[in-house]
Amino acid sequence: MAGSARHNTRAARRPGKTGAGAVAKGTKVAKSRTSTKAAATTPKPSPRRGAAARTAPAAARTAPAAARRPAADVPALIAALARTWPDAVCELDHQNAYQLLCATILAAQSTDRMINTLTPALFARYPDARALAAADPAELEVLVHRSGFFRAKARSLLGMARAVVERHGGEVPRTMAELVALPGVARKTGNVILGTAFGQADGVVVDTHVTRLAARLGLTTHTDPVKIEQDLMAALPRPAWTSFADRLIWHGRRVCHARAPACEQCTLAPLCPSASVPAAR
């Protein structure tokens, strides 16, 4: 009988599917559900640039509606830019895709005006990818010195030229995948080459001017160039991708400056949600 009592005592201590044990378990589940619901409604911080931003879900990358500026009327914006800058083109001097590729690599952290002063001598010395691939690094560094970061740029030019010769028979490739596989070439450069040299609208060039103006016009809330490009590709008709970027760059250089935008003289002011908000410029 004593053994039976001990058995019953152990059974009473063991959590079962009913009784106090069930209540505790149910309480724990309710707490878990409450925590999950609270977590789902807690605002998440904006993702940082880099790996965290790339892996964040689309919902987490989207700014709250209240934080967005109203976007400019895109068709009206395209028309206004076309009227204002009908002759806007890439301002890097070039005669072929090879020259444009070299000039675009050199233009990083520099200006088109500066690059245009040194490329005539560069192209006279190395008229094609095969000649550049065989260049003496020290001599090449002297030719591109004034572009800034000349050692890194010389390495990129040499690597690019050798890859073009080895992989593509000396001809600049015509696909984004092949272009961005070249040393010194990222998506921005690829878009310049495809859109300007080959007339292919594969994406939208996003430089510092496009980044600034796209934000001021309410076309994007992002600062990452890849996400800005995705927003612009979604907002613009494909035939306008290349010309829109060229005209926006011209407008940024001549009117919508970084520090002091000339809103009073801007033909886009009636369409721009930032034109009357000095603090947001």
N, C-alpha and C positions, 0 to 999 in steps of 0.2 A: 504493500500500500504506500509505503514511503517512496518506493521507486516511481509509482504512478504519480505521486504528488510532484516529485522532481520533474517528471516528464511534462506535466501540465504547466509548471512554472516556466520551463524553457520555452514551451509553445507560446505562452502568454507574452514572453519577452521578444519573440521573433516577430518582426513586422509582417503583417498580413495584408491582404487585399481589401480588408474592411476595417472599420474601427479607427482608432487614433492614428495608426500608420497611414491609412488612406487619406485622412484629413491632412496630415503633414505633407504627404506627396502632392495632393491637390493644391495645397498652399504654395509649394515650391514651383509648380507649373504655372500658376497664376502670376507669381513674381517674375518668372522668366518671360512670360508673354508681355507683361507690363514693361520690362526692361527693353525687350525687342521693339515694342511700339515706340518707346521714348527715344531709342537710338535712331529709329527710322525717321522721326520728326525733328531730330537735332540737326541744325545746319552744319554742314561740313565746311572746313576752310577751303579756299580756292586752291586747286592743285598747283604745285610748283612746276617750273619748267624742268624738263629732263625726263628720267625714267618714270617718276611718279605721275607726271602729267600724261605720259603716253599710255600708261596702263589704267588710268582712272576711267570709270564708266562715263558714257556720254552725259547722263543726267548730272553727274558731279562736276563736269567741266562747263556746264551751262550756267551763265550768270542769272540770278533772280530777275524776274521781269521788271521789278521796281528799280533795279540798278541800271537797266538798259536805257540808252538814249534812243529816241525814235529815229529809225533809219531814214536816210534821204530817199526820195523817190528815185529808184534806180533808172528807169527809162529816161526820166527828165535829166538825171545826172549824166548819163551817157551822152545825151544830146547836147547838154551845156558844155561838157568837156570837148566834144567834137567841134562846137562853134568857137570855143576859146582857143584851142590848140589843134587846128586841123592838120598841121604839118608835123606834129610831134612824132619823133622816132627815137630809137636808141642813139644816144649821143657819143658813143664810142666809135671813133673812126675805124673803118674796116672795109675790105674789099671781098672777103670770103669768110667762110665759116671758121677756118683755121685762125685767121687774124682776130675774129671776134672772140673766139675761145681764149686766145692768149690775153687779149685786152680785158676780158671780163675777169679772168683769174687775177690779173694785176690790179684791177679796180677795187678789190676788197680793201677796206680801210683807207681808201684814197678817193680821188675825184676823177670824173671822166676827163675834165680839162687837163689835169696833170698827166693822166695816162696818154692822152693824145699828143703830148709833147715828146714822149719817149718811144712810142711804138714805131714811128717811121724808121728810126735807126735799128730797132729790134728786127723789124720785118725785112729791112734791107740786108741785114746780116744772116737772118734765118728765114728765108722766104716760104718754107713749108715745114711740115712736121718732121720729115726725114732730116732736114738740116738742123732743126732744133734738137732732135734726139741725139745728135752727135756733138752738141755744143760743149765747150769747155765750161765747167761750172763757174770758175772764177771770172771768166770773160762775161758770162751771162749775168752774173751778179752786178758787174759794173754797169751794164746796159739798163738794168731795172732798178738800180739803187734808189733813185728818187721816188719810186712808188711807195716806199716804206715796207718794212718787214721783208727786205729784198732777199735775204738768204732763204727764208721759207718759200717765198714766191718763186725764186729760181729753182728750188727743188721741185715745186709743184709743176712748173713749166716743163722741166726735164722729164719728170715722171709721166706727165700727160702725153708729151710727144712720143716717148718710147712706147707707151701703151697704145697710142693711136697707130703707130707703125706696126707693132707686133700683133695687135689684135684686129686691126681694121685696114691693113694695107696702106696706111698713110692718110686715109680719108676720115674726117670727123664723122662719128656715128650719128644716126638720125633717130635714135630712140632714147627715151629718158633713162631706161634701165642701163643702157650701154654708156650713156654720158656720165651718170653719177658713179659709175664704176671706175672712172678715170681719176687719177690723183689730182687733188685740188678742185674737183668739180662737185658741187652740191646742187640741190634742186633749183635754187635761184639761178645759178649759171646755166643749168640745163634748160630752164624755161627761156632764158635769153637766147640761147643758141637755136632752139627749136622754133620759137616764135619769130625771131628776127632774121636768122640766116636761112631757115627752111620753110617759113610760113606755116608751121604746124602749131595749132593751139592745144598744147598738152596740159597747160596750167597757167597760173597767173604769177608774174614776177612780183616778189615781195621784197622790197628793199626798205631802207629806213624811211623814205618818203611815203611809200605805199602803206607802211605800218602806221605812220602818224596820221595820214589823211583818212585811212579806212576807219580808224578809231573816232576821229573827229566827225566823220560823216555818219557814224552809227552803224557802219556795215559789219563791224565785229566788236566783240568784247575781249578778245584774246590778245596776248602779246607774243605768243609763240608763232613764228613764221609759217609753220606747217598748218596750224589751225586757222590762221588768218587767210591763207591761200584757200583752204577748204571752204571757209565762209564766202569768200569772193567768188569762187567757182560755182557755189550754190546760188548766189545772188545774181550773177551776170550771165547773159547768153554767151555760149561758147565762142561765136564769131567775134565777140568784143573783148575777149580775154587779153590779147596782146596789145591792142590799141588802147584799151582802158588803162592798163598799167603804164604804158608810155606817157599818156596824157596826164595821169595822176602824178607821175614823177616830175614832169615838166611843171605842173601846177605847184607841187611842193617846193621845187627849186626857185620858182619865180614869185609866188604869191603866198602860199600857205606855209610860211617859214616855221621852224621849230619854236623859236623864242618869241617872235613877234609877228604872228600871222596878219596879213593886210586884209582884214575882213571888210573894211570899207571899200576896197577896190576889187573885191572878189566876186566873180560872176557866179560862183556857186553859193554865195551867202544866202539867197532866198531858199535854197534847198538844204542848207547845212544846219543841223540841230545844235551845233557848237558855236555858230557865228555870233549869237547874242549872249553867250555864256563865257565871259572872259576867264573865269577861274577854271573852266573846263578845257581851255585851249591848250 
